Amino acid sequence: IISGCSKDAAEKRECERQNIGYVTITNTSKNPYDISIDGVFKFELAGNKFKDDVKVSAGFHDYKAVQVSGYVLYPTVKKITFSVWICAKKSWVIP
């Protein structure tokens, strides 16, 4: 007996196999920010730029953005905790 199942339906999507979701981080400042997830530095995000589809394991994570330059006394620091489910997309806008 031949089944009518397509190859796409038979195989799980990459995000399901890897148990990951995606975060888009947008920097609306003209200044760059260092981005950390769960206390681990990930990348520097330039001013007025965004990074799309940052892969994170599904679940809750701590996100932190620290201003790299353009401040007088102290950098702006933004922190947030949120969850991303398997194959879901979330957005975070800083500062």
C-alpha distance (Angstrom), angle and dihedral (degrees) to the residues before:
residue distance angle dihedral
I1 . . .
I2 3.80 . .
S3 3.78 117.7 .
G4 3.81 122.2 -142.3
C5 3.81 94.0 -136.8
S6 3.80 116.0 132.3
K7 3.78 122.8 -134.4
D8 3.83 90.9 -114.3
A9 3.79 91.9 53.2
A10 3.80 91.9 46.9
E11 3.80 94.6 51.7
K12 3.76 122.6 61.0
R13 3.76 117.9 -122.8
E14 3.80 115.7 -100.7
C15 3.81 91.9 -108.6
E16 3.81 91.1 54.5
R17 3.80 92.9 48.4
Q18 3.81 91.5 47.8
N19 3.84 95.8 39.2
I20 3.82 92.1 -128.1
G21 3.78 140.8 139.1
Y22 3.80 132.1 -167.3
V23 3.80 135.3 -114.8
T24 3.80 127.2 -164.2
I25 3.81 112.6 -155.3
T26 3.80 118.3 -162.0
N27 3.80 123.7 -166.6
T28 3.83 110.1 -156.1
S29 3.81 93.0 178.4
K30 3.79 124.4 91.7
N31 3.83 87.7 -129.4
P32 3.83 126.8 81.9
Y33 3.82 122.3 -111.2
D34 3.80 132.2 -156.8
I35 3.81 109.6 -130.3
S36 3.81 121.9 -149.6
I37 3.78 129.3 -179.9
D38 3.80 118.4 -159.6
G39 3.81 89.8 -10.9
V40 3.81 94.3 -54.1
F41 3.81 119.2 116.7
K42 3.81 109.8 -122.1
F43 3.81 108.3 171.6
E44 3.80 147.5 -39.1
L45 3.79 113.5 -100.6
A46 3.80 113.5 -151.0
G47 3.79 121.5 -134.1
N48 3.81 117.5 -79.1
K49 3.81 91.6 8.3
F50 3.78 136.7 110.8
K51 3.77 136.0 -149.9
D52 3.77 113.8 -143.2
D53 3.81 128.5 -151.2
V54 3.80 100.6 6.5
K55 3.82 102.6 -175.5
V56 3.82 117.3 -126.1
S57 3.78 131.2 167.8
A58 3.79 112.3 -101.9
G59 3.81 114.1 -91.2
F60 3.79 138.5 47.6
H61 3.81 121.1 -24.7
D62 3.80 136.8 175.3
Y63 3.81 114.3 -123.6
K64 3.80 124.5 -164.4
A65 3.80 132.2 -176.6
V66 3.82 120.8 -169.3
Q67 3.79 121.5 -170.9
V68 3.81 109.4 -118.8
S69 3.81 100.6 -164.1
G70 3.79 143.6 -9.0
Y71 3.81 97.8 67.0
V72 3.81 128.5 118.8
L73 3.83 105.6 -146.1
Y74 3.78 109.5 -11.4
P75 3.79 133.7 15.5
T76 3.79 120.3 -113.6
V77 3.81 109.8 -106.8
K78 3.80 122.1 -163.6
K79 3.81 123.1 -171.8
I80 3.78 130.9 -178.3
T81 3.79 139.1 161.7
F82 3.78 121.3 -150.0
S83 3.78 140.2 148.5
V84 3.76 129.9 -113.8
W85 3.78 118.1 -163.5
I86 3.78 127.2 -147.1
C87 3.82 110.8 -64.3
A88 3.82 91.2 -5.8
K89 3.81 125.0 130.2
K90 3.81 124.9 -138.9
S91 3.80 132.3 -179.7
W92 3.79 131.8 -142.8
V93 3.80 121.2 -171.4
I94 3.82 120.3 -161.1
P95 2.95 145.3 -128.1
